[in-house]
Amino acid sequence: MPAEKNVEQRRQTQHKLELMERYWGAWCTILAQATTYPFCPTHLWLVDTHAGPGRHDSAADPDGHIEGTPALAALAARAAQRRFPGVTVHVRATDKEKAVAERLFAVMKPLTGDPPNAVDFKVAPCDWVSAVPWVQAEIAKEDHPHGGRPGPSGRHDHRSLWFIDPFGVESIDHKVIEGLPVGAEVIVNLDLMGALRDAGKARKGDAPMRELLRTAFGSDAWEAPSALAVPHQALADAFANTFPRWRYRNAYLLRATGSQDRAMVHLTDAKTAVPAFARAVKDAMRAGTVIAGRVLSAQQKDDAAVTLFNLFAGQSLTAREMAPFVPRYSLDQVRTICRTAEQNRYGRWDENAGAMEWFVERAPEKGLFD
């Protein structure tokens, strides 16, 4: 793994975090409301297979760090549970480095507990492939009333969103992805530069490297696109199309960082998920740029939370009541900023009432979510 740098120096990581923050939440919102479809929406799963320690170092954030993808998943889960009573969003994470997994659990522990104000979060210190049977068994449980419209089989067919984000392609196992449970939606953060380096070695006769690529792609589908003069999109598309099990297969290039190039490969059977994910990619790309428009970056939301706190400390107000005092922000942006303010310990946000109880002083950092 490369040495950790401040997230501001890693544009690709920033794009990934902006994207996943948006899509974890959008996915939960879409599925939690899907009571007329032939699956049970009362239990949903977010799975982060290469979770890391839950935080990224930041030079701009006042705490010196920002949330990683498993923490963003947990925040999205909590928000969905608060907004949709009766829905439980389970968050599962794995990291094969035991020390990293232990650090992640320590960071996440303040949020663990019973819904709606806490999250059923578990982390396994193992390779993600070995954890899949355990997570699959949980998803298959039907020890609760069916919350939707039972299909012909009468099964619950719970929905799950899997984020697979390895360094390189070494831990991508095509067969395991193909075997994920019914209703699984998958996002693979494909390391294109790593795959291209491996492809170059394989074409020169490196048999183990060729086998590694076959394990990741399920075939030699990597070979032709990797030899192109500009291979990135073609290689990502080729990987996506090796999964015919899913009806919709799309690949989106992330912002490049130096020599690092990656693509988010999105696999889904849900037609509505395609534009939702594409919009999340686009908004994440625009965030923090001169073409951002109404899209706020993570840093902008942090800064705006401080602005609102300075205006309203010690008061309890609805987003609608606050909006006239900050005309630069739309009503939806004020709501988004309040969610960030709660996350950053400036107050408590009531999703259903659309109201914020601002603290007199910022709460001390006992844990990530206190």
C-alpha positions, 0 to 999 in steps of 0.5 A, spaced: 500 500 500 502 507 498 504 511 504 498 515 507 497 522 505 492 527 506 486 526 503 487 533 499 493 530 496 489 525 493 483 527 488 481 520 486 480 518 494 476 525 494 472 523 488 471 516 491 469 519 498 464 524 495 461 519 491 460 513 496 457 518 501 452 520 496 450 513 493 450 510 500 445 514 502 441 514 495 441 507 495 438 506 502 433 512 501 430 508 494 430 501 497 427 503 504 421 506 500 420 500 496 414 497 499 410 495 493 416 491 490 417 483 491 422 483 496 423 485 503 425 492 504 425 492 512 432 489 512 438 492 508 445 491 508 451 495 506 457 491 505 464 494 505 469 489 503 476 493 504 474 498 509 480 500 512 481 504 519 474 508 517 478 515 517 483 519 512 488 524 514 486 531 512 489 538 513 483 542 512 478 538 517 479 541 524 479 534 527 485 532 522 481 527 519 475 525 515 470 519 515 472 513 510 467 509 506 465 504 512 463 510 516 460 514 511 456 507 510 454 507 517 452 515 517 447 513 511 444 507 515 443 511 521 439 517 517 435 512 513 433 508 520 431 515 523 427 517 516 424 510 515 421 507 522 421 500 521 427 499 517 434 496 519 440 498 515 446 493 517 453 495 516 458 489 515 466 491 513 472 487 513 479 488 513 484 483 512 489 486 517 487 485 524 490 491 527 486 495 521 480 492 523 481 493 530 482 500 529 476 501 525 471 497 530 474 502 535 472 508 531 465 505 529 464 503 536 460 509 539 455 508 533 453 501 534 447 499 538 440 498 536 436 502 531 434 508 529 439 512 533 445 507 532 447 502 527 448 494 527 455 495 525 460 489 525 467 488 522 471 482 521 478 481 521 479 477 515 480 477 507 473 479 504 472 472 500 472 468 507 467 473 510 462 472 504 458 466 507 457 469 513 454 475 510 450 471 505 447 467 511 445 474 515 442 476 509 438 470 508 435 470 514 427 471 514 426 471 522 421 477 521 415 479 518 415 481 510 415 488 509 414 488 502 410 484 497 412 477 497 414 475 490 412 468 487 417 464 491 415 468 498 422 469 500 424 475 503 430 476 497 433 482 501 437 487 498 444 488 499 449 493 496 457 491 496 463 496 495 469 492 493 475 497 493 482 493 493 489 495 492 490 492 485 486 486 482 489 481 487 483 480 491 478 481 486 475 474 485 470 473 479 467 467 482 465 470 488 462 476 486 458 472 481 455 468 487 453 474 491 446 473 493 439 475 490 438 482 490 445 484 491 448 490 487 455 491 487 460 497 486 468 495 484 473 500 485 477 497 479 485 499 479 486 500 472 493 502 473 495 496 477 491 491 472 495 494 466 501 493 469 499 486 471 497 485 463 504 487 461 507 482 465 502 477 463 503 478 455 511 477 456 509 470 459 508 471 466 504 465 468 502 467 475 500 474 473 496 471 467 492 467 472 491 472 477 488 476 471 483 470 469 481 470 477 479 477 477 476 477 470 473 470 470 477 469 463 482 473 458 477 479 457 482 483 460 487 482 454 485 485 448 483 492 451 489 492 455 493 493 449 490 499 446 493 506 446 488 509 451 485 502 454 482 505 461 475 506 459 475 500 454 478 495 460 473 498 465 468 496 460 470 489 459 471 488 466 463 490 467 461 486 461 464 479 464 458 479 469 452 478 465 448 476 471 447 483 472 442 487 467 445 493 467 453 494 467 456 500 467 463 503 468 465 510 470 472 513 470 474 517 477 479 523 477 486 521 476 491 522 481 498 522 479 499 515 476 493 512 479 487 511 475 481 507 477 474 506 475 467 505 479 464 499 476 457 498 477 453 492 477 445 492 478 438 489 476 435 495 478 433 500 472 432 506 477 439 505 480 443 506 474 441 514 473 442 514 481 449 512 481 451 516 474 448 522 478 452 521 484 458 520 480 457 526 476 455 530 482 462 527 486 466 530 480 463 537 480 463 538 488 468 543 490 470 545 482 468 552 479 462 548 475 459 545 482 453 549 482 449 547 488 453 541 489 457 542 496 463 538 497 465 535 503 469 541 505 464 546 503 459 542 508 464 542 514 465 550 513 458 551 512 456 547 518 461 552 522 457 558 519 451 555 521 453 554 528 456 561 529 449 564 527 445 559 531 449 556 537 444 555 543 438 555 539 433 550 536 430 552 529 427 548 523 431 548 516 426 553 513 427 558 519 434 558 518 434 558 510 432 566 510 438 568 514 443 564 509 440 566 502 447 563 499 444 556 501 438 552 498 433 549 503 435 542 501 443 545 502 441 547 509 438 540 511 444 537 508 449 542 512 445 540 518 446 533 517 454 534 517 453 539 523 450 533 527 456 529 525 461 534 527 458 535 534 455 542 533 448 539 535 442 534 534 439 534 527 431 531 527 430 528 520 423 527 521 422 534 524 427 537 519 430 541 525 436 542 529 438 543 536 444 547 536 449 546 542 452 552 546 459 549 545 461 544 540 461 537 543 468 534 545 470 528 541 469 522 545 468 518 538 466 519 531 459 520 532 458 523 539 
